[in-house]
């Protein structure tokens, strides 16, 4: 099956989840992450703003802020095909950014991630060997290639992890971990 077909099938399947199912599963996945040494030992964490029924990072973001961790979210530069992670707090003002995804309003005090972090990644399709298909934009691949110091964890529903090995290209960056509601792959 072609990458585009896989993306479409998984997006259709994920879109069948109700808001309640998405909320319950997201909470279970974020609990799996929060109970891991990976999360407990990180000082900086990069979360994404979920859309299209992705696993929500809202719970982990709230928890990390309450625990005094530094929290960052991606801001997309569509023109240059890049993302950069900016620090957020409980006082952050939000706007709708690229791809209709929530982003912080940047001002002169906006802080860019400068230290090693745990980077949470979204995605559409994964396999047990941690190969990942996103939406095809390559934003995370380019960012992580330029910043290899980060530890990465993809968050997804268990049905998004296939038994078959996905097609992989040389530039694809595999997450170090995949967290689902039932399993952790590493």
N, C-alpha and C positions, 0 to 999 in steps of 0.2 A: 504494500500500500504506500502511496506517495505521502510526503510530509503534509501537503495541503489537505489531503483526504483525512489523514489522522487528526489534524487540527480541527477540521470541521466536525468530524464525528464526536470528538471529545468535548468540543464546545457545545454541541447539541445535547450531549448527555449531561454535562454540567448545568446547562440551562434548565433542565428538568427539575433540579433541586428547588424546593420551596425556600422562602426566606427563613422559615423556622428550621428546616433541615440544615441550611447553610450556617445559621447561627449556632446550632448545637454541635455540628461537626467542627466548625472553626474553633469553638471553645475547647473541644476535646483535643484537637491538634495543638492548640496553643498551650494547653496544660501539659501535653507530652513534651513540648519544647521547654516550658518553664521549669519542669522537674529534671531537666537534663543538666549535667555538669557543664555542657557547652554554653548554655544560657547563664547558669549561676556564675561562671567564671568570667564572662564578658563584661567589660566596662562600657563599651560602645556597641550599640545595636542599630542596624539599618532595617527599617520596615518598609513595606510598600503599601500603597493605598489600593485596596481591593476593588475590582470592578468585574462585571460579567460573571458573577457568582464565584469569584476566586475565594480562597480561604481568607477570611478577614484577619488582619493583624491588630485590630483595634484593642482587643483584650491584652495582648502582649505589650503593645505600646503603652497603655495605661499602667500596666503593672511595672514596666521598666522605668517609667517616669516616677512612679511612686517609690521605687527602690533606689532612686538616685542615679540610675544609668543615664548615659548620654544617648539620646534617640535622634536618628537621622532618617529623612525620607528622600526619595529621588525626585529631582526636578529634571524634566525632559527638555532637551534642546533639539527639537525636530530638525531644524535647519542643518545642524552639524551632526545629527545622528548620535548624540551622546546623552548620558545622564550624569548628574553630579548629585552627591548626597549632602543635604543641608540639615543642620540641627533644628529640632522643634522642641517646644515646651508646651505646658498646659495653657500658655497664653498665645500660642501661635494663631495667627489669622490665616484662614485658608481661602483658596480660590479654585476655580475649575481650570485646569491646565491642559496640556497636550493630551489628545485621545480622550478628552472628557474625564480625566483622572484628577482627583483632588491633590493640590500642591500648596505648599506654604507661600504666602506673599513674602517676597524677598525685599529686605531693606538694607541699609548700609551696615547694619549689625549682623546680617546673616552669616552664620559660620559654616564653612565647608568642612567635611570630614577630613581630618589630617592624620588620624591614628588608626591602628589596627582595629577592626570591628568584626562582629558577627553580622553578615549580610544575609537577610532573608530574601528569597527569590520566589516569584510566582512562576507559573508555567502551565501548559496545557496537557502535555503527555510526558510520561517518564517511563523508564524501565528499572528493573531491579539492580542494574549495574550503574544507575544514577545518570544515564543519558537523559537529556531534557530537550523537549521541543517547546519553545515559547510561541509568541505570535509571529516570529519571523523577522523582527526588526533588528535583532542582534545587540540591543542596548546593553544588556547585562554582560554579554560576551566581551564586548569592547571595553566596558568599564573594568571588568575583572582581569582582563589581559593586561591592562595598564596598572592595576593595583593587586598584584598576586599575594600580598600580605594578608588579605582578609580570609576569614573562615566563612564558608557559605552553607546555607541550609535552605532547601526548597520546602515549601509547605504546599501540600495537595491532599485531595481526598484519595482514599485507598484505591478506588476504581480508576484513578488516573495513572496508576502504576501498572504497566503491562508486563506480562511474562516474557514476551518476545523482545529481542534487542532492537532498539530504535536505530534508524540510519543516523550516522554521526559524521560530522565533518571536522577537519583539522582545527578549525577556529572555534569549535564549540567548547565551552567551559562547563565541566560537570560540577554540580554542587557536591560539597564534601559529605553532606547528609541530606536525606529526604525524610521529612516527618509527615506521617499520616495519622489518622485517628487511632489506628491499630498497630502500626509498625514504624520502626526507624531503620532506614537503609543507610549503610555507610561503606 
